[in-house]
Amino acid sequence: MPSPKDPIKRAEWIKKFSDKLRGKPKSEEHRRKMSEAQLGKIVSEETGRRISEALTGKPLSEEHRRKISETKKGTHPSDESRRKMSESQKQRQINEKKRKTENY
């Protein structure tokens, strides 16, 4: 049955249809397809900031931490990343020296 053309009836139809499917278990194939549909999706800077804030400080389970560790083993930062880290550390040392001299 196609959705109604009237915007009000359409919204009601969509809500009724989504409520009917809510909580229904999804097959592995369906879950894979939903995952693939989201891959490469670019979110706005604001949305990215909100997601980051929501996840910041969230405790990770031991299993999750172990999986992250396994994934990162054997990888090395690129030359660009190394340069950025170096610049960041240099700037941090400069700021620490300034802070120490200002306190005396």
C-alpha positions as CSV (number, residue, x, y, z in Angstrom):
1,M,0.0,0.0,0.0
2,P,1.6,3.3,-1.1
3,S,1.7,6.1,1.4
4,P,-1.0,8.8,1.3
5,K,-0.3,12.1,-0.5
6,D,-1.8,14.3,2.2
7,P,1.1,15.4,4.5
8,I,-0.9,14.9,7.7
9,K,-2.2,11.5,6.7
10,R,1.3,10.6,5.5
11,A,2.9,11.5,8.9
12,E,0.2,9.4,10.7
13,W,0.8,6.5,8.3
14,I,4.5,6.6,8.8
15,K,4.2,6.7,12.6
16,K,1.7,3.8,12.5
17,F,4.0,1.8,10.2
18,S,7.2,2.5,12.3
19,D,5.4,1.7,15.6
20,K,4.3,-1.7,14.1
21,L,8.0,-2.6,13.3
22,R,9.6,-1.1,16.4
23,G,11.2,-3.7,18.6
24,K,11.0,-6.4,15.9
25,P,14.3,-8.3,15.8
26,K,16.2,-7.7,12.6
27,S,18.1,-10.4,10.6
28,E,21.8,-10.3,10.2
29,E,21.4,-9.4,6.5
30,H,19.1,-6.5,7.4
31,R,21.5,-5.3,10.1
32,R,24.4,-5.5,7.5
33,K,22.4,-3.5,5.0
34,M,21.5,-0.8,7.5
35,S,25.2,-0.6,8.5
36,E,26.3,-0.3,4.8
37,A,23.7,2.4,4.3
38,Q,25.4,4.5,7.0
39,L,29.0,4.0,5.9
40,G,30.6,7.1,4.5
41,K,27.8,9.3,5.7
42,I,29.2,12.8,6.5
43,V,27.8,14.6,9.5
44,S,27.9,18.3,10.2
45,E,30.6,19.7,12.4
46,E,27.9,20.5,15.0
47,T,26.6,16.9,15.0
48,G,30.1,15.5,15.3
49,R,30.7,17.8,18.3
50,R,27.5,16.6,20.0
51,I,28.4,12.9,19.4
52,S,31.9,13.5,20.7
53,E,30.5,15.2,23.9
54,A,28.0,12.4,24.4
55,L,30.7,9.7,24.2
56,T,33.4,11.6,26.2
57,G,33.9,10.0,29.6
58,K,31.8,7.0,28.8
59,P,33.4,4.0,30.4
60,L,34.4,1.1,28.1
61,S,34.1,-2.5,29.0
62,E,37.2,-4.6,29.3
63,E,36.2,-6.6,26.2
64,H,35.8,-3.3,24.2
65,R,39.2,-2.0,25.4
66,R,40.8,-5.3,24.5
67,K,39.3,-5.2,21.0
68,I,40.5,-1.6,20.5
69,S,44.0,-2.7,21.6
70,E,44.1,-5.6,19.2
71,T,43.0,-3.4,16.3
72,K,45.7,-0.8,17.0
73,K,48.6,-3.3,17.4
74,G,51.1,-3.1,14.5
75,T,49.9,0.3,13.2
76,H,52.2,3.3,13.1
77,P,51.3,7.0,12.8
78,S,51.8,8.6,9.4
79,D,54.6,11.2,8.8
80,E,51.9,13.9,8.9
81,S,50.5,12.6,12.2
82,R,54.0,12.4,13.7
83,R,54.7,16.0,12.6
84,K,51.4,17.2,14.2
85,M,52.2,15.3,17.4
86,S,55.7,16.9,17.5
87,E,54.3,20.4,17.0
88,S,51.7,19.8,19.7
89,Q,54.3,18.6,22.3
90,K,56.6,21.6,21.5
91,Q,53.7,24.0,22.0
92,R,52.8,22.2,25.3
93,Q,56.3,22.5,26.6
94,I,56.4,26.2,25.7
95,N,53.1,26.8,27.5
96,E,54.3,24.9,30.6
97,K,57.4,27.1,30.8
98,K,55.3,30.2,30.5
99,R,53.0,29.0,33.3
100,K,56.0,28.2,35.6
101,T,57.5,31.7,35.1
102,E,54.2,33.4,35.6
103,N,53.6,31.7,39.0
104,Y,56.9,33.0,40.4
